[in-house]
Amino acid sequence: MESRGMKKWRPFATMPEQYIGLKEMTNKQSEVAQPVLTEEQMEQMNFTLIEALHTNKQVYLTYYKRGQCITETGYIQFVDSLGDLFIFIDDVFELKNKMRLSELIDVRLA
């Protein structure tokens, strides 16, 4: 008689579509709406971005992307308020990220 091995411990792993569907459902449940910022909050973020750019200080950025609020640390390399974009260097992997200013929720000096 042959043993079934690990097959007997994975009875529902034969349907990978089910796992994909469940993951999508949990992601949709955790989505939040993009917060609306006041003029005062946008001005404060603008001042903080400019200060971090000129003094090369590390910042905590909170931005909205695909239904989630994400916080990262890093350095501001470039800000274009007319073009609605800025370049952010990630502290962990040192990657350059182009982001829109309209996606920003909060900026704080580290």
The first five atom37 places (N, CA, C, CB, O) and aatype in JSON, in Angstrom:
{
  "aatype": [12, 6, 15, 1, 7, 12, 11, 11, 17, 1, 14, 13, 0, 16, 12, 14, 6, 5, 18, 9, 7, 10, 11, 6, 12, 16, 2, 11, 5, 15, 6, 19, 0, 5, 14, 19, 10, 16, 6, 6, 5, 12, 6, 5, 12, 2, 13, 16, 10, 9, 6, 0, 10, 8, 16, 2, 11, 5, 19, 18, 10, 16, 18, 18, 11, 1, 7, 5, 4, 9, 16, 6, 16, 7, 18, 9, 5, 13, 19, 3, 15, 10, 7, 3, 10, 13, 9, 13, 9, 3, 3, 19, 13, 6, 10, 11, 2, 11, 12, 1, 10, 15, 6, 10, 9, 3, 19, 1, 10, 0],
  "atom_mask": [
    [1, 1, 1, 1, 1],
    [1, 1, 1, 1, 1],
    [1, 1, 1, 1, 1],
    [1, 1, 1, 1, 1],
    [1, 1, 1, 0, 1],
    [1, 1, 1, 1, 1],
    [1, 1, 1, 1, 1],
    [1, 1, 1, 1, 1],
    [1, 1, 1, 1, 1],
    [1, 1, 1, 1, 1],
    [1, 1, 1, 1, 1],
    [1, 1, 1, 1, 1],
    [1, 1, 1, 1, 1],
    [1, 1, 1, 1, 1],
    [1, 1, 1, 1, 1],
    [1, 1, 1, 1, 1],
    [1, 1, 1, 1, 1],
    [1, 1, 1, 1, 1],
    [1, 1, 1, 1, 1],
    [1, 1, 1, 1, 1],
    [1, 1, 1, 0, 1],
    [1, 1, 1, 1, 1],
    [1, 1, 1, 1, 1],
    [1, 1, 1, 1, 1],
    [1, 1, 1, 1, 1],
    [1, 1, 1, 1, 1],
    [1, 1, 1, 1, 1],
    [1, 1, 1, 1, 1],
    [1, 1, 1, 1, 1],
    [1, 1, 1, 1, 1],
    [1, 1, 1, 1, 1],
    [1, 1, 1, 1, 1],
    [1, 1, 1, 1, 1],
    [1, 1, 1, 1, 1],
    [1, 1, 1, 1, 1],
    [1, 1, 1, 1, 1],
    [1, 1, 1, 1, 1],
    [1, 1, 1, 1, 1],
    [1, 1, 1, 1, 1],
    [1, 1, 1, 1, 1],
    [1, 1, 1, 1, 1],
    [1, 1, 1, 1, 1],
    [1, 1, 1, 1, 1],
    [1, 1, 1, 1, 1],
    [1, 1, 1, 1, 1],
    [1, 1, 1, 1, 1],
    [1, 1, 1, 1, 1],
    [1, 1, 1, 1, 1],
    [1, 1, 1, 1, 1],
    [1, 1, 1, 1, 1],
    [1, 1, 1, 1, 1],
    [1, 1, 1, 1, 1],
    [1, 1, 1, 1, 1],
    [1, 1, 1, 1, 1],
    [1, 1, 1, 1, 1],
    [1, 1, 1, 1, 1],
    [1, 1, 1, 1, 1],
    [1, 1, 1, 1, 1],
    [1, 1, 1, 1, 1],
    [1, 1, 1, 1, 1],
    [1, 1, 1, 1, 1],
    [1, 1, 1, 1, 1],
    [1, 1, 1, 1, 1],
    [1, 1, 1, 1, 1],
    [1, 1, 1, 1, 1],
    [1, 1, 1, 1, 1],
    [1, 1, 1, 0, 1],
    [1, 1, 1, 1, 1],
    [1, 1, 1, 1, 1],
    [1, 1, 1, 1, 1],
    [1, 1, 1, 1, 1],
    [1, 1, 1, 1, 1],
    [1, 1, 1, 1, 1],
    [1, 1, 1, 0, 1],
    [1, 1, 1, 1, 1],
    [1, 1, 1, 1, 1],
    [1, 1, 1, 1, 1],
    [1, 1, 1, 1, 1],
    [1, 1, 1, 1, 1],
    [1, 1, 1, 1, 1],
    [1, 1, 1, 1, 1],
    [1, 1, 1, 1, 1],
    [1, 1, 1, 0, 1],
    [1, 1, 1, 1, 1],
    [1, 1, 1, 1, 1],
    [1, 1, 1, 1, 1],
    [1, 1, 1, 1, 1],
    [1, 1, 1, 1, 1],
    [1, 1, 1, 1, 1],
    [1, 1, 1, 1, 1],
    [1, 1, 1, 1, 1],
    [1, 1, 1, 1, 1],
    [1, 1, 1, 1, 1],
    [1, 1, 1, 1, 1],
    [1, 1, 1, 1, 1],
    [1, 1, 1, 1, 1],
    [1, 1, 1, 1, 1],
    [1, 1, 1, 1, 1],
    [1, 1, 1, 1, 1],
    [1, 1, 1, 1, 1],
    [1, 1, 1, 1, 1],
    [1, 1, 1, 1, 1],
    [1, 1, 1, 1, 1],
    [1, 1, 1, 1, 1],
    [1, 1, 1, 1, 1],
    [1, 1, 1, 1, 1],
    [1, 1, 1, 1, 1],
    [1, 1, 1, 1, 1],
    [1, 1, 1, 1, 1],
    [1, 1, 1, 1, 1]
  ],
  "atom_positions": [
    [[0.84, -1.18, 0.0], [0.0, 0.0, 0.0], [0.89, 1.24, 0.0], [-0.96, 0.0, 1.21], [1.84, 1.34, 0.78]],
    [[0.57, 2.18, -0.87], [1.35, 3.41, -1.03], [0.74, 4.55, -0.23], [1.45, 3.8, -2.51], [-0.48, 4.69, -0.17]],
    [[1.6, 5.36, 0.4], [1.06, 6.5, 1.16], [0.75, 7.65, 0.2], [2.07, 6.97, 2.26], [1.37, 7.77, -0.86]],
    [[-0.2, 8.47, 0.58], [-0.57, 9.6, -0.27], [0.37, 10.78, -0.08], [-2.0, 10.02, 0.01], [0.32, 11.73, -0.86]],
    [[1.2, 10.74, 0.93], [2.15, 11.83, 1.15], [1.45, 13.1, 1.58], [0.0, 0.0, 0.0], [0.53, 13.07, 2.4]],
    [[1.89, 14.21, 1.03], [1.36, 15.52, 1.41], [0.0, 15.82, 0.78], [2.34, 16.61, 1.01], [-0.63, 16.8, 1.15]],
    [[-0.45, 15.02, -0.13], [-1.72, 15.28, -0.79], [-2.88, 15.29, 0.19], [-1.96, 14.24, -1.86], [-3.83, 16.05, 0.03]],
    [[-2.81, 14.45, 1.19], [-3.93, 14.36, 2.12], [-4.06, 15.61, 2.99], [-3.78, 13.14, 2.99], [-5.13, 15.85, 3.56]],
    [[-2.99, 16.42, 3.12], [-3.03, 17.62, 3.95], [-3.42, 18.85, 3.16], [-1.68, 17.84, 4.61], [-3.55, 19.93, 3.74]],
    [[-3.6, 18.73, 1.88], [-3.95, 19.88, 1.05], [-5.21, 19.6, 0.24], [-2.79, 20.25, 0.11], [-5.16, 19.59, -0.99]],
    [[-6.33, 19.36, 0.89], [-7.53, 18.98, 0.15], [-8.11, 20.09, -0.71], [-8.57, 18.5, 1.09], [-8.72, 19.8, -1.74]],
    [[-7.92, 21.37, -0.32], [-8.55, 22.45, -1.07], [-7.55, 23.2, -1.94], [-9.22, 23.42, -0.14], [-7.91, 24.18, -2.58]],
    [[-6.31, 22.76, -1.97], [-5.3, 23.44, -2.77], [-5.42, 23.12, -4.25], [-3.92, 23.06, -2.28], [-4.63, 23.63, -5.06]],
    [[-6.35, 22.31, -4.61], [-6.53, 21.97, -6.02], [-7.28, 23.06, -6.78], [-7.27, 20.64, -6.15], [-7.4, 23.0, -8.0]],
    [[-7.81, 24.06, -6.05], [-8.56, 25.14, -6.68], [-7.86, 26.48, -6.44], [-10.01, 25.18, -6.15], [-8.28, 27.24, -5.57]],
    [[-6.82, 26.8, -7.2], [-6.11, 28.07, -6.97], [-6.98, 29.29, -7.27], [-4.85, 28.12, -7.83], [-6.74, 30.37, -6.73]],
    [[-7.99, 29.12, -8.13], [-8.89, 30.23, -8.43], [-9.63, 30.69, -7.17], [-9.9, 29.83, -9.51], [-9.92, 31.88, -7.01]],
    [[-9.91, 29.75, -6.29], [-10.6, 30.08, -5.05], [-9.73, 31.0, -4.19], [-10.97, 28.8, -4.28], [-10.22, 31.97, -3.62]],
    [[-8.44, 30.69, -4.09], [-7.54, 31.52, -3.31], [-7.4, 32.92, -3.9], [-6.17, 30.86, -3.21], [-7.34, 33.91, -3.17]],
    [[-7.34, 32.99, -5.21], [-7.24, 34.3, -5.88], [-8.5, 35.11, -5.62], [-7.03, 34.13, -7.41], [-8.42, 36.31, -5.33]],
    [[-9.66, 34.48, -5.71], [-10.92, 35.17, -5.46], [-11.04, 35.64, -4.02], [0.0, 0.0, 0.0], [-11.5, 36.76, -3.77]],
    [[-10.63, 34.81, -3.07], [-10.67, 35.21, -1.66], [-9.73, 36.36, -1.37], [-10.32, 34.03, -0.77], [-10.06, 37.26, -0.59]],
    [[-8.56, 36.35, -1.99], [-7.59, 37.44, -1.79], [-8.15, 38.75, -2.34], [-6.24, 37.11, -2.47], [-8.0, 39.8, -1.72]],
    [[-8.78, 38.69, -3.5], [-9.4, 39.89, -4.08], [-10.5, 40.43, -3.19], [-9.95, 39.58, -5.47], [-10.63, 41.64, -3.02]],
    [[-11.3, 39.54, -2.62], [-12.39, 39.98, -1.74], [-11.86, 40.66, -0.48], [-13.27, 38.8, -1.35], [-12.39, 41.69, -0.07]],
    [[-10.81, 40.1, 0.12], [-10.25, 40.73, 1.32], [-9.58, 42.05, 1.0], [-9.25, 39.79, 1.99], [-9.62, 42.97, 1.81]],
    [[-8.97, 42.16, -0.17], [-8.37, 43.43, -0.58], [-9.44, 44.5, -0.8], [-7.55, 43.25, -1.87], [-9.25, 45.66, -0.41]],
    [[-10.56, 44.13, -1.4], [-11.64, 45.09, -1.62], [-12.27, 45.54, -0.32], [-12.69, 44.49, -2.53], [-12.7, 46.69, -0.21]],
    [[-12.34, 44.66, 0.66], [-12.91, 45.03, 1.96], [-12.0, 45.99, 2.72], [-13.16, 43.78, 2.79], [-12.48, 46.79, 3.52]],
    [[-10.7, 45.92, 2.49], [-9.77, 46.79, 3.22], [-9.53, 48.12, 2.5], [-8.44, 46.07, 3.41], [-8.78, 48.95, 3.0]],
    [[-10.15, 48.33, 1.35], [-9.98, 49.59, 0.62], [-10.65, 50.74, 1.37], [-10.56, 49.48, -0.81], [-11.69, 50.58, 2.01]],
    [[-10.01, 51.91, 1.27], [-10.56, 53.13, 1.87], [-10.66, 54.19, 0.79], [-9.68, 53.63, 3.08], [-9.95, 54.13, -0.22]],
    [[-11.53, 55.15, 1.0], [-11.66, 56.26, 0.05], [-10.51, 57.24, 0.25], [-13.04, 56.98, 0.21], [-9.99, 57.39, 1.35]],
    [[-10.14, 57.92, -0.83], [-9.04, 58.88, -0.73], [-9.49, 60.09, 0.1], [-8.58, 59.33, -2.14], [-10.52, 60.7, -0.2]],
    [[-8.72, 60.43, 1.14], [-9.09, 61.57, 1.97], [-9.03, 62.88, 1.2], [-8.19, 61.64, 3.19], [-8.17, 63.07, 0.34]],
    [[-9.93, 63.78, 1.52], [-9.95, 65.1, 0.91], [-9.2, 66.06, 1.84], [-11.42, 65.6, 0.64], [-9.52, 66.15, 3.02]],
    [[-8.2, 66.76, 1.28], [-7.37, 67.65, 2.09], [-7.86, 69.09, 1.98], [-5.91, 67.56, 1.66], [-8.38, 69.51, 0.94]],
    [[-7.67, 69.84, 3.05], [-8.01, 71.26, 3.04], [-6.85, 72.05, 2.44], [-8.35, 71.76, 4.47], [-5.75, 71.52, 2.27]],
    [[-7.11, 73.32, 2.13], [-6.07, 74.19, 1.6], [-4.91, 74.33, 2.59], [-6.64, 75.57, 1.26], [-3.75, 74.34, 2.2]],
    [[-5.26, 74.43, 3.87], [-4.23, 74.59, 4.91], [-3.32, 73.36, 4.97], [-4.89, 74.83, 6.27], [-2.11, 73.49, 5.12]],
    [[-3.9, 72.17, 4.87], [-3.11, 70.94, 4.89], [-2.19, 70.86, 3.67], [-4.02, 69.72, 4.94], [-1.04, 70.44, 3.78]],
    [[-2.71, 71.26, 2.5], [-1.89, 71.22, 1.29], [-0.73, 72.22, 1.37], [-2.76, 71.52, 0.06], [0.37, 71.92, 0.93]],
    [[-0.98, 73.4, 1.92], [0.09, 74.39, 2.09], [1.15, 73.88, 3.05], [-0.49, 75.72, 2.59], [2.34, 74.04, 2.79]],
    [[0.73, 73.27, 4.16], [1.69, 72.74, 5.13], [2.54, 71.64, 4.5], [0.96, 72.2, 6.37], [3.74, 71.58, 4.74]],
    [[1.92, 70.76, 3.71], [2.68, 69.72, 3.02], [3.67, 70.32, 2.03], [1.73, 68.76, 2.29], [4.79, 69.83, 1.9]],
    [[3.24, 71.38, 1.33], [4.12, 72.04, 0.37], [5.35, 72.62, 1.07], [3.35, 73.15, -0.36], [6.47, 72.46, 0.58]],
    [[5.15, 73.29, 2.21], [6.27, 73.85, 2.96], [7.21, 72.74, 3.45], [5.77, 74.68, 4.15], [8.43, 72.89, 3.39]],
    [[6.64, 71.66, 3.92], [7.46, 70.55, 4.4], [8.25, 69.91, 3.27], [6.58, 69.5, 5.08], [9.42, 69.56, 3.46]],
    [[7.63, 69.76, 2.1], [8.34, 69.2, 0.94], [9.5, 70.09, 0.53], [7.37, 69.02, -0.24], [10.6, 69.6, 0.26]],
    [[9.26, 71.39, 0.48], [10.32, 72.31, 0.07], [11.46, 72.32, 1.1], [9.75, 73.75, -0.11], [12.64, 72.34, 0.73]],
    [[11.11, 72.3, 2.38], [12.13, 72.27, 3.43], [12.96, 70.99, 3.33], [11.49, 72.38, 4.82], [14.19, 71.03, 3.44]],
    [[12.3, 69.86, 3.14], [13.01, 68.58, 3.03], [13.88, 68.54, 1.78], [12.01, 67.42, 3.02], [14.96, 67.94, 1.8]],
    [[13.44, 69.17, 0.71], [14.22, 69.2, -0.52], [15.49, 70.02, -0.34], [13.38, 69.78, -1.66], [16.56, 69.59, -0.75]],
    [[15.38, 71.2, 0.28], [16.53, 72.09, 0.41], [17.5, 71.66, 1.51], [16.06, 73.5, 0.69], [18.7, 71.9, 1.39]],
    [[17.01, 71.02, 2.56], [17.89, 70.61, 3.66], [18.28, 69.14, 3.57], [17.22, 70.88, 4.99], [19.07, 68.66, 4.39]],
    [[17.75, 68.43, 2.6], [18.02, 67.0, 2.4], [17.71, 66.18, 3.66], [19.48, 66.78, 1.98], [18.48, 65.31, 4.05]],
    [[16.59, 66.48, 4.28], [16.16, 65.75, 5.47], [15.25, 64.59, 5.07], [15.42, 66.7, 6.46], [14.58, 64.63, 4.04]],
    [[15.26, 63.57, 5.9], [14.41, 62.42, 5.67], [12.97, 62.76, 6.03], [14.9, 61.19, 6.48], [12.72, 63.48, 6.99]],
    [[12.02, 62.22, 5.25], [10.6, 62.49, 5.5], [9.82, 61.19, 5.57], [10.02, 63.4, 4.39], [10.22, 60.16, 5.04]],
    [[8.67, 61.29, 6.25], [7.66, 60.22, 6.24], [6.57, 60.67, 5.27], [7.08, 59.93, 7.69], [5.93, 61.7, 5.5]],
    [[6.37, 59.91, 4.21], [5.34, 60.23, 3.22], [4.18, 59.26, 3.38], [5.92, 60.17, 1.79], [4.37, 58.05, 3.44]],
    [[2.99, 59.8, 3.43], [1.79, 58.97, 3.4], [1.05, 59.33, 2.13], [0.89, 59.17, 4.68], [0.69, 60.49, 1.92]],
    [[0.8, 58.34, 1.3], [0.12, 58.58, 0.03], [-0.94, 57.53, -0.2], [1.13, 58.6, -1.13], [-0.95, 56.46, 0.42]],
    [[-1.84, 57.85, -1.13], [-2.98, 57.0, -1.46], [-2.69, 56.3, -2.78], [-4.29, 57.82, -1.55], [-2.38, 56.93, -3.79]],
    [[-2.8, 54.96, -2.76], [-2.58, 54.21, -3.99], [-3.46, 52.96, -3.98], [-1.09, 53.82, -4.13], [-3.37, 52.15, -3.07]],
    [[-4.29, 52.81, -4.98], [-5.16, 51.65, -5.18], [-5.98, 51.3, -3.95], [-4.32, 50.46, -5.59], [-6.05, 50.14, -3.55]],
    [[-6.6, 52.3, -3.35], [-7.5, 52.05, -2.24], [-6.83, 51.9, -0.89], [0.0, 0.0, 0.0], [-7.5, 51.55, 0.08]],
    [[-5.53, 52.15, -0.8], [-4.84, 52.01, 0.47], [-3.98, 53.23, 0.75], [-3.98, 50.74, 0.47], [-3.5, 53.89, -0.16]],
    [[-3.79, 53.52, 2.03], [-2.89, 54.58, 2.47], [-1.56, 53.94, 2.84], [-3.49, 55.38, 3.68], [-1.51, 53.09, 3.73]],
    [[-0.5, 54.33, 2.17], [0.82, 53.73, 2.35], [1.77, 54.77, 2.91], [1.37, 53.16, 1.0], [1.77, 55.92, 2.46]],
    [[2.57, 54.39, 3.91], [3.55, 55.29, 4.51], [4.95, 54.74, 4.23], [3.31, 55.45, 6.03], [5.22, 53.57, 4.47]],
    [[5.83, 55.61, 3.74], [7.21, 55.25, 3.46], [8.13, 56.34, 3.97], [7.42, 55.01, 1.94], [7.71, 57.48, 4.18]],
    [[9.39, 55.99, 4.17], [10.4, 56.97, 4.55], [11.4, 57.11, 3.42], [11.1, 56.57, 5.87], [11.65, 56.16, 2.67]],
    [[11.98, 58.3, 3.31], [12.97, 58.53, 2.27], [13.3, 60.0, 2.14], [0.0, 0.0, 0.0], [13.1, 60.78, 3.07]],
    [[13.81, 60.36, 0.98], [14.27, 61.72, 0.71], [13.6, 62.27, -0.54], [15.8, 61.75, 0.56], [13.35, 61.55, -1.5]],
    [[13.3, 63.56, -0.51], [12.72, 64.24, -1.66], [13.85, 64.7, -2.57], [11.82, 65.46, -1.22], [14.8, 65.34, -2.11]],
    [[13.75, 64.37, -3.86], [14.8, 64.78, -4.8], [14.36, 65.93, -5.69], [15.21, 63.6, -5.65], [15.18, 66.78, -6.06]],
    [[13.07, 65.96, -6.04], [12.58, 66.97, -6.98], [11.11, 67.22, -6.73], [12.83, 66.52, -8.45], [10.35, 66.28, -6.48]],
    [[10.7, 68.49, -6.8], [9.29, 68.84, -6.65], [8.89, 69.78, -7.78], [9.02, 69.51, -5.26], [9.55, 70.79, -8.01]],
    [[7.82, 69.43, -8.49], [7.27, 70.27, -9.56], [5.79, 70.48, -9.24], [7.48, 69.62, -10.99], [4.95, 69.66, -9.6]],
    [[5.5, 71.6, -8.58], [4.11, 71.83, -8.17], [3.22, 72.16, -9.36], [4.05, 72.96, -7.16], [2.02, 71.87, -9.32]],
    [[3.76, 72.74, -10.42], [2.94, 73.03, -11.6], [2.62, 71.76, -12.38], [3.65, 74.03, -12.51], [1.52, 71.62, -12.92]],
    [[3.56, 70.85, -12.43], [3.35, 69.59, -13.14], [2.72, 68.53, -12.27], [0.0, 0.0, 0.0], [2.47, 67.42, -12.74]],
    [[2.44, 68.85, -11.0], [1.78, 67.95, -10.06], [2.55, 66.65, -9.87], [0.37, 67.65, -10.53], [1.95, 65.57, -9.82]],
    [[3.89, 66.74, -9.75], [4.66, 65.54, -9.48], [5.88, 65.85, -8.63], [5.08, 64.88, -10.78], [6.32, 67.0, -8.55]],
    [[6.41, 64.81, -8.0], [7.66, 64.92, -7.27], [8.37, 63.58, -7.35], [7.41, 65.34, -5.8], [7.77, 62.54, -7.62]],
    [[9.69, 63.63, -7.1], [10.5, 62.43, -7.13], [10.97, 62.15, -5.71], [11.71, 62.58, -8.11], [11.5, 63.03, -5.03]],
    [[10.77, 60.92, -5.29], [11.02, 60.49, -3.93], [11.98, 59.31, -3.97], [9.7, 60.12, -3.21], [11.75, 58.35, -4.71]],
    [[13.06, 59.35, -3.17], [14.01, 58.24, -3.1], [13.69, 57.42, -1.86], [15.49, 58.75, -3.07], [13.77, 57.92, -0.73]],
    [[13.32, 56.19, -2.08], [12.95, 55.27, -1.0], [14.15, 54.99, -0.11], [12.38, 53.95, -1.58], [15.26, 54.8, -0.61]],
    [[13.93, 54.97, 1.19], [15.01, 54.77, 2.15], [15.47, 53.32, 2.19], [14.56, 55.21, 3.53], [16.65, 53.07, 2.46]],
    [[14.59, 52.37, 1.95], [14.93, 50.96, 2.08], [15.72, 50.46, 0.88], [13.66, 50.12, 2.26], [16.83, 49.93, 1.03]],
    [[15.17, 50.62, -0.33], [15.81, 50.09, -1.52], [16.53, 51.16, -2.34], [14.79, 49.4, -2.39], [17.16, 50.84, -3.34]],
    [[16.43, 52.41, -1.92], [17.03, 53.56, -2.62], [16.58, 53.64, -4.07], [18.55, 53.47, -2.55], [17.38, 53.9, -4.97]],
    [[15.29, 53.41, -4.29], [14.71, 53.5, -5.62], [14.07, 54.86, -5.81], [13.69, 52.37, -5.85], [13.52, 55.43, -4.87]],
    [[14.13, 55.38, -7.02], [13.45, 56.64, -7.34], [12.01, 56.34, -7.68], [14.16, 57.39, -8.5], [11.72, 55.48, -8.51]],
    [[11.11, 57.06, -7.05], [9.68, 56.91, -7.3], [9.11, 58.23, -7.76], [8.94, 56.4, -6.04], [9.27, 59.25, -7.08]],
    [[8.46, 58.23, -8.91], [7.74, 59.42, -9.37], [6.32, 59.3, -8.86], [7.77, 59.56, -10.93], [5.65, 58.29, -9.07]],
    [[5.85, 60.36, -8.19], [4.49, 60.35, -7.67], [3.82, 61.67, -7.98], [4.47, 60.08, -6.16], [4.47, 62.69, -8.19]],
    [[2.51, 61.61, -7.98], [1.72, 62.82, -8.18], [1.5, 63.49, -6.82], [0.37, 62.51, -8.88], [1.29, 62.8, -5.82]],
    [[1.54, 64.8, -6.8], [1.27, 65.54, -5.56], [-0.16, 65.32, -5.1], [1.55, 67.03, -5.76], [-0.43, 65.39, -3.9]],
    [[-1.06, 65.08, -6.02], [-2.46, 64.86, -5.66], [-2.66, 63.55, -4.9], [-3.32, 64.87, -6.91], [-3.7, 63.37, -4.25]],
    [[-1.7, 62.61, -4.97], [-1.8, 61.34, -4.23], [-1.35, 61.48, -2.79], [-0.99, 60.27, -4.93], [-1.63, 60.62, -1.97]],
    [[-0.64, 62.56, -2.47], [-0.11, 62.74, -1.12], [-1.22, 63.0, -0.11], [0.89, 63.89, -1.09], [-2.17, 63.73, -0.38]],
    [[-1.07, 62.4, 1.05], [-2.0, 62.62, 2.15], [-1.32, 63.39, 3.26], [-2.55, 61.3, 2.68], [-1.91, 64.29, 3.85]],
    [[-0.06, 63.02, 3.56], [0.65, 63.65, 4.66], [2.15, 63.56, 4.43], [0.26, 63.0, 6.01], [2.65, 62.58, 3.89]],
    [[2.87, 64.62, 4.85], [4.33, 64.64, 4.78], [4.82, 65.17, 6.12], [4.85, 65.53, 3.57], [4.39, 66.23, 6.58]],
    [[5.73, 64.43, 6.73], [6.32, 64.84, 8.02], [7.82, 64.62, 7.98], [5.69, 64.05, 9.21], [8.3, 63.66, 7.39]],
    [[8.56, 65.55, 8.61], [10.0, 65.4, 8.72], [10.31, 64.3, 9.72], [10.66, 66.72, 9.13], [9.66, 64.18, 10.76]],
    [[11.3, 63.51, 9.41], [11.7, 62.41, 10.31], [12.6, 62.92, 11.42], [12.4, 61.29, 9.54], [13.03, 62.14, 12.27]]
  ]
}
